[in-house]
């Protein structure tokens, strides 16, 4: 039966953008990645209203005496607890995707959004500040899982020549989520004192759309074949995603990867860290995931209004300036998505981090000179916009794509667990410490972000090869020399040849001599 499904006139793997690929990329990102962006920015506009709610409730309901410093700590906790939830979710990724699959995991975790959204939505009427914090934590768990699973899912269903394009679709939705949160947070819309709980709870609607439609889409073909050994389901899924051509060569490539694995079981995090065959791949995901967060982008997203206020932007104009930056995020994300398959991963990463580093230094200089040169306030705004644009073009999405590309099937869940935990830990660090860092260092704190951004750009230039249009096996072989591994050691028995049966590779091994 499986053989019949593979009988086609042509033997090439098609790499066309099909409606089914676009739909699954949109749905998986719309109900997951977009919520991550939304939750990053949604607490920015109603910050003062949330602090007032905390102050009123703690004083009237519980008799606590509060001051500005305590409210700042409590609000910083509200902002950064989202990252703690994200790190918790990242720790669960490996077990979830191995047990339920990629699509299955995305469908099952939607319950977290409904629970978190309900807690935040009813927090004001229940007069319980803890509901906001707990709700943020739960939605953070969802984002921590989905932020790894969505690029993993899309990277596995995409043909190699479209992996970059589909892999950056989630980053567009992240930028779109930030923009939507900024627009809805305007004072004329949901930025009013009585509406902020509704604003925080809107996350349930995109997830509802995802829950209705995503279950109808096939599971990842690589998961079905390499981890479940279901050849027929794999071919059926590939036919669904590639209706216009022969997918024989793609099945063969998957089977070659399957034979290269020493075990069909998923590698643990500890096993990943000990495996010398992937040493530099692990170092790479550590550097780029910590770097993308410590570049200062989360400080910009979490505290945009405060940054513009410090830059001297008049209070009535700040919210509209913030919305303008959100629009630039979306445009920059789309630019990266539609150019990545032409220019490659490395140029987008290097250019993005370099531009961010220069703009971070520009903020420091402009703020210092602002008392003497009033036009420097506009330079500050331009530098903030530059940081956001540079981030969204490359560093926003490419690290997640690289995590999928640098590892084979058995190592990929553990790699996403490591990358996700470091990503979220760095996110929490910036979200919680930035207000205090800014108070102590003033504009000089951006020089730290500058140094980190330039350092990551240098690392990418020296260490990371271009992975565009390469198979997962080819990428592993590209790192073999750097890891001091013979190419033969990347396979389980040293010398494997493709056995053929009715035009496609079997699951068996050929005898080596």
VOGU-3710 file (C-alpha; in Angstrom, 3 decimals, decimal comma):
1> xxxxxxxxxx> 0,000/0,000/0,000  2,802/2,400/0,917  4,606/1,514/-2,297  1,570/2,463/-4,359  1,404/5,877/-2,759  4,930/6,613/-3,915  4,494/5,702/-7,558  4,873/8,954/-9,522  6,228/9,990/-12,894  9,033/12,179/-11,581
11> xxxxxxxxxx> 11,665/11,470/-8,960  12,418/14,927/-7,597  11,283/16,368/-4,307  8,998/19,309/-4,955  9,639/22,504/-3,065  6,598/24,545/-3,932  4,652/26,632/-1,447  1,343/24,795/-1,277  -1,910/26,009/0,321  -1,694/23,225/2,906
21> xxxxxxxxxx> 1,798/24,309/3,988  0,739/27,940/4,263  -2,402/27,057/6,204  -0,636/24,915/8,776  2,114/27,546/9,156  -0,527/30,229/9,705  -2,690/28,232/12,133  0,157/26,903/14,262  1,672/30,403/14,513  -1,597/32,336/14,866
31> xxxxxxxxxx> -2,682/30,475/17,983  0,774/30,146/19,550  3,597/32,417/18,353  1,316/35,438/18,043  0,268/34,990/21,673  3,915/35,099/22,719  4,349/38,481/21,034  1,027/39,703/22,417  1,966/38,749/25,984  5,373/40,401/25,678
41> xxxxxxxxxx> 3,844/43,793/24,937  0,346/43,685/26,435  1,432/44,749/29,937  3,201/47,847/28,628  0,264/50,199/27,996  -1,854/49,382/31,106  1,179/49,358/33,423  -0,028/52,287/35,519  -3,565/50,877/35,756  -2,227/47,507/36,925
51> xxxxxxxxxx> -0,075/49,189/39,582  -3,092/51,201/40,775  -5,152/47,994/40,970  -2,437/46,341/43,054  -2,184/49,366/45,331  -5,951/49,735/45,846  -6,584/46,036/46,397  -3,673/45,408/48,754  -4,588/48,482/50,792  -8,372/48,086/50,903
61> xxxxxxxxxx> -8,753/44,295/50,914  -5,670/43,183/52,810  -4,578/46,283/54,737  -1,054/46,257/53,307  0,934/49,481/53,191  2,562/49,890/49,757  5,083/52,342/48,325  6,353/53,021/44,824  9,345/50,713/45,179  7,161/47,786/46,305
71> xxxxxxxxxx> 4,738/48,392/43,427  7,660/48,454/40,992  8,866/45,090/42,301  5,339/43,658/42,085  4,864/44,933/38,549  8,302/43,638/37,533  7,222/40,255/38,886  4,031/40,462/36,804  6,104/41,154/33,701  8,841/38,595/34,340
81> xxxxxxxxxx> 6,698/35,728/35,724  5,683/35,167/32,103  9,296/34,148/31,435  9,370/31,816/34,454  6,309/30,102/33,003  8,049/30,000/29,643  11,101/28,299/31,115  8,846/25,768/32,851  7,144/25,049/29,542  10,494/24,682/27,766
91> xxxxxxxxxx> 11,462/21,943/30,228  8,376/19,960/29,162  8,963/20,178/25,407  11,043/17,034/24,975  8,621/14,727/26,759  5,514/16,264/25,167  6,665/16,144/21,533  7,958/12,602/21,949  4,698/11,392/23,494  2,069/13,359/21,578
101> xxxxxxxxxx> 3,906/14,516/18,460  4,396/18,073/17,266  0,856/18,886/16,174  -0,622/16,826/19,003  1,279/18,886/21,554  0,088/22,189/20,085  -3,529/21,037/20,231  -3,351/19,740/23,798  -1,682/22,794/25,355  -4,466/25,159/24,249
111> xxxxxxxxxx> -6,166/24,428/27,583  -3,428/26,484/29,265  -4,413/29,611/27,337  -8,081/29,309/28,295  -7,148/28,837/31,961  -4,640/31,708/32,043  -6,910/34,033/30,064  -9,819/33,373/32,439  -7,708/34,123/35,514  -6,471/37,450/34,120
121> xxxxxxxxxx> -9,891/38,409/32,754  -11,692/37,984/36,089  -8,884/39,247/38,338  -10,289/42,785/38,717  -13,838/41,698/39,455  -12,546/39,162/42,011  -10,201/41,797/43,515  -7,289/39,354/43,478  -3,906/40,584/42,129  -2,550/37,049/42,398
131> xxxxxxxxxx> -4,859/35,991/39,555  -2,996/38,319/37,177  0,369/36,903/38,170  -0,791/33,269/38,047  -2,523/33,867/34,722  0,671/35,363/33,288  2,606/32,344/34,538  0,211/29,860/32,915  0,195/31,662/29,568  3,977/31,718/29,863
141> xxxxxxxxxx> 4,002/27,914/30,178  1,983/27,732/26,954  4,365/30,097/25,160  7,397/28,210/26,472  6,101/25,011/24,912  4,755/26,468/21,674  7,758/28,704/21,013  9,819/25,524/20,577  7,199/23,200/19,105  5,941/25,483/16,306
151> xxxxxxxxxx> 9,349/25,967/14,589  10,114/22,288/15,181  6,835/21,281/13,504  7,236/23,679/10,575  10,901/22,753/10,107  9,960/19,092/9,817  7,051/19,466/7,398  8,844/21,924/5,075  10,956/20,844/2,092  14,577/21,898/2,580
161> xxxxxxxxxx> 14,352/24,814/0,119  11,389/26,311/2,037  12,517/25,573/5,594  13,769/29,131/6,121  10,635/30,755/4,737  8,233/28,633/6,800  10,555/28,798/9,802  10,230/32,587/9,968  6,430/32,618/9,698  6,239/32,317/13,529
171> xxxxxxxxxx> 8,512/35,354/13,917  6,132/37,414/11,746  3,292/36,378/14,045  5,367/37,312/17,109  5,816/40,809/15,671  2,137/40,894/14,726  1,184/39,948/18,281  3,281/42,802/19,659  1,673/45,227/17,210  -1,882/44,089/18,059
181> xxxxxxxxxx> -1,186/44,473/21,785  0,109/47,993/21,195  -2,887/49,007/19,077  -5,476/47,536/21,433  -3,659/49,128/24,378  -4,342/52,644/23,079  -6,346/54,844/25,446  -9,137/55,117/22,865  -9,530/51,325/22,779  -8,765/48,919/25,648
191> xxxxxxxxxx> -6,085/50,959/27,391  -8,625/52,396/29,828  -8,617/51,622/33,531  -11,726/49,450/33,404  -10,716/47,480/30,299  -7,200/46,194/31,006  -8,387/42,751/32,275  -10,222/42,254/28,975  -7,073/43,286/27,111  -5,000/40,664/28,933
201> xxxxxxxxxx> -7,588/37,927/28,360  -7,937/38,375/24,580  -5,367/35,602/24,102  -8,185/33,037/24,134  -9,599/34,032/20,737  -6,627/33,145/18,463  -6,215/29,898/20,385  -9,876/29,078/19,783  -9,322/29,396/16,022  -6,275/27,128/16,242
211> xxxxxxxxxx> -8,155/24,527/18,278  -10,973/24,348/15,735  -8,838/23,879/12,607  -5,354/22,563/13,476  -6,474/19,011/14,481  -7,472/18,395/10,852  -3,862/18,757/9,651  -1,386/15,838/9,483  1,333/15,197/12,036  4,997/15,816/11,207
221> xxxxxxxxxx> 6,111/13,216/8,609  9,546/12,935/10,242  7,973/12,185/13,597  5,711/9,560/12,018  8,566/7,787/10,245  11,667/8,170/12,405  10,063/8,002/15,836  6,893/5,989/15,158  8,085/3,879/12,223  4,805/4,375/10,364
231> xxxxxxxxxx> 5,802/4,492/6,695  2,254/4,595/5,333  1,201/7,524/7,564  4,423/9,334/6,634  3,778/9,044/2,914  0,140/10,063/3,342  1,183/13,170/5,298  3,820/14,103/2,724  1,295/13,706/-0,081  -1,011/16,047/1,797
241> xxxxxxxxxx> 1,722/18,684/2,040  3,235/18,003/-1,433  0,245/17,218/-3,677  1,962/18,158/-6,938  4,966/15,873/-7,067  6,878/12,762/-6,090  8,056/12,636/-2,495  10,209/9,517/-2,961  13,542/11,314/-2,500  12,319/12,973/0,700
251> xxxxxxxxxx> 11,287/9,640/2,185  14,704/8,250/1,271  16,428/11,162/2,980  14,374/10,574/6,138  15,233/6,887/6,090  18,914/7,705/5,664  18,681/9,912/8,754  16,841/7,139/10,605  19,592/4,652/9,814  22,235/7,121/10,981
261> xxxxxxxxxx> 20,755/7,193/14,469  22,336/4,851/16,991  18,916/4,492/18,595  15,359/5,349/17,688  14,842/6,726/21,201  14,947/10,462/21,812  18,169/11,683/23,421  17,861/13,226/26,877  19,176/16,683/27,716  22,082/15,136/29,617
271> xxxxxxxxxx> 22,780/12,840/26,675  22,760/15,838/24,348  25,242/17,760/26,494  27,599/14,736/26,679  27,476/13,882/22,959  30,720/15,101/21,393  29,211/14,687/17,906  27,038/17,766/18,514  29,332/19,776/20,801  29,552/22,881/18,615
281> xxxxxxxxxx> 25,891/22,707/17,664  25,022/22,858/21,384  27,431/25,766/21,964  25,852/27,553/19,002  22,272/27,333/20,251  23,436/28,452/23,700  25,158/31,543/22,295  22,423/32,627/19,881  19,508/32,018/22,275  21,115/33,851/25,186
291> xxxxxxxxxx> 22,326/36,547/22,824  18,938/37,211/21,247  17,426/37,953/24,674  20,355/39,779/26,262  20,602/42,008/23,187  18,080/44,234/24,970  15,060/43,556/22,787  12,897/42,414/25,699  13,739/45,579/27,586  12,456/47,506/24,564
301> xxxxxxxxxx> 9,260/45,436/24,345  8,470/45,372/28,065  9,253/49,005/28,815  8,774/50,858/25,510  6,641/53,611/27,040  9,117/54,248/29,860  12,025/54,375/27,418  10,256/56,936/25,226  9,313/58,949/28,293  12,950/59,054/29,410
311> xxxxxxxxxx> 13,900/60,100/25,879  11,724/63,188/26,240  8,773/62,227/24,049  5,657/64,159/25,200  3,295/61,969/27,223  0,297/62,203/24,821  2,465/61,094/21,888  4,135/58,080/23,502  1,422/55,497/22,854  1,218/56,409/19,167
321> xxxxxxxxxx> 5,014/56,291/18,831  4,916/52,829/20,381  2,298/51,653/17,886  4,483/52,979/15,077  7,363/50,797/16,259  4,998/47,817/16,224  4,156/48,417/12,579  7,862/48,499/11,752  8,285/45,163/13,567  5,735/43,501/11,294
331> xxxxxxxxxx> 7,307/44,959/8,145  10,794/43,898/9,266  9,597/40,387/10,104  8,050/40,018/6,655  11,241/41,318/5,046  13,274/38,643/6,828  10,781/35,910/5,970  10,723/36,677/2,252  14,493/37,137/1,890  15,933/34,330/4,030
341> xxxxxxxxxx> 15,933/31,767/1,226  17,772/34,227/-1,019  20,384/35,695/1,314  20,710/32,845/3,838  20,621/32,511/7,605  24,092/33,872/8,432  23,737/37,272/6,708  20,389/37,935/8,416  21,806/36,993/11,828  25,047/38,934/11,411
351> xxxxxxxxxx> 23,376/42,019/9,963  20,613/41,994/12,583  22,941/41,748/15,586  25,379/44,311/14,185  22,576/46,798/13,570  21,159/46,221/17,056  24,571/46,774/18,627  25,085/50,069/16,810  21,588/51,269/17,756  22,098/50,354/21,433
361> xxxxxxxxxx> 25,235/52,495/21,461  23,232/55,203/19,685  20,649/55,283/22,496  23,390/55,869/25,074  24,941/58,704/23,090  21,635/60,378/22,215  20,317/60,334/25,789  23,581/61,779/27,098  23,522/64,607/24,538  19,807/65,296/24,773
371> xxxxxxxxxx> 20,086/68,097/27,409  22,318/69,977/24,985  20,757/69,003/21,643  16,976/68,647/21,743  16,779/66,842/18,400  18,579/63,926/20,059  15,223/62,719/21,402  14,310/61,783/17,847  17,654/60,000/17,464  16,715/57,959/20,548
381> xxxxxxxxxx> 13,404/56,988/19,002  15,164/56,127/15,747  17,611/53,883/17,609  14,763/52,078/19,396  13,105/51,514/16,025  16,445/50,319/14,648  16,877/47,763/17,433  13,395/46,396/16,791  13,854/46,311/13,007  17,262/44,629/13,247
391> xxxxxxxxxx> 15,902/42,034/15,648  12,802/41,194/13,627  14,687/40,808/10,345  16,903/37,989/11,609  17,581/37,307/15,306  13,856/37,050/16,128  13,304/33,823/14,217  16,566/32,393/12,906  17,776/30,957/16,284  14,623/28,811/16,516
401> xxxxxxxxxx> 15,096/27,728/12,903  18,763/26,885/13,533  17,816/24,732/16,511  15,742/22,589/14,150  18,401/22,513/11,427  21,532/21,794/13,472  20,236/18,569/15,023  18,928/15,255/13,774  15,576/13,818/14,855  16,808/12,039/17,990
411> xxxxxxxxxx> 18,554/15,144/19,364  16,063/17,833/18,309  13,622/17,741/21,299  16,474/17,924/23,822  18,079/20,758/21,831  14,842/22,737/21,930  14,604/22,120/25,678  18,099/23,539/26,247  17,558/26,456/23,862  14,131/27,251/25,299
421> xxxxxxxxxx> 15,272/27,200/28,931  18,204/29,508/28,232  16,024/31,766/26,108  13,401/32,144/28,801  15,905/32,436/31,649  17,538/35,331/29,804  14,084/36,783/29,115  13,273/36,690/32,844  16,608/38,250/33,771  16,085/41,231/31,481
431> xxxxxxxxxx> 12,378/41,633/32,321  13,005/41,699/36,066  16,331/43,535/36,301  16,067/46,149/33,549  14,134/48,779/35,593  16,751/48,569/38,346  19,621/48,391/35,858  18,334/51,549/34,207  17,992/53,316/37,568  21,590/52,466/38,542
441> xxxxxxxxxx> 23,373/52,870/35,192  21,100/55,214/33,269  21,696/55,204/29,510  24,994/53,339/29,967  23,041/50,089/30,443  22,539/49,995/26,671  26,298/49,640/26,214  25,987/46,180/27,809  23,408/45,247/25,185  25,692/46,680/22,508
451> xxxxxxxxxx> 28,626/44,512/23,591  26,487/41,361/23,673  24,977/42,007/20,220  28,377/42,628/18,624  29,803/39,541/20,338  27,069/37,286/18,974  27,531/38,756/15,486  31,249/37,898/15,685  30,467/34,333/16,831  28,025/33,786/13,967
461> xxxxxxxxxx> 30,604/35,098/11,483  33,355/32,749/12,686  31,525/29,584/13,746  28,141/29,040/12,104  28,068/27,690/8,509  25,301/28,542/6,068  22,532/25,918/6,314  20,298/27,171/3,516  18,950/24,413/1,247  20,849/21,674/3,137
471> xxxxxxxxxx> 19,407/18,435/4,490  19,695/17,666/8,208  22,315/15,008/7,414  24,373/17,440/5,327  24,308/20,007/8,144  25,529/17,394/10,650  28,396/16,548/8,299  29,306/20,267/8,014  29,962/20,330/11,773  31,843/17,001/11,810
481> xxxxxxxxxx> 35,333/18,481/11,359  34,777/21,193/13,969  33,634/18,521/16,430  36,690/16,372/15,523  34,348/13,626/14,353  34,983/11,438/11,334  32,075/11,601/8,870  31,661/7,833/9,203  30,949/8,237/12,916  27,775/10,158/12,076
491> xxxxxxxxxx> 26,184/6,845/11,044  25,434/3,932/13,290  27,511/1,325/11,459  30,054/3,391/9,559  29,155/2,369/5,996  25,504/2,492/4,990  24,073/2,175/1,530  20,506/2,849/0,502  18,519/-0,313/-0,055  15,788/0,115/-2,600
501> xxxxxxxxxx> 12,397/-1,510/-2,778  9,930/-0,570/-5,510  11,529/2,863/-5,879  12,017/3,897/-2,265  14,458/3,119/0,530  13,578/0,350/2,973  14,037/0,514/6,712  16,711/-2,172/6,605  20,513/-1,849/6,579  22,841/-3,034/3,867
511> xxx> 25,772/-5,202/4,768  29,077/-3,413/5,079  32,349/-4,966/4,153
//
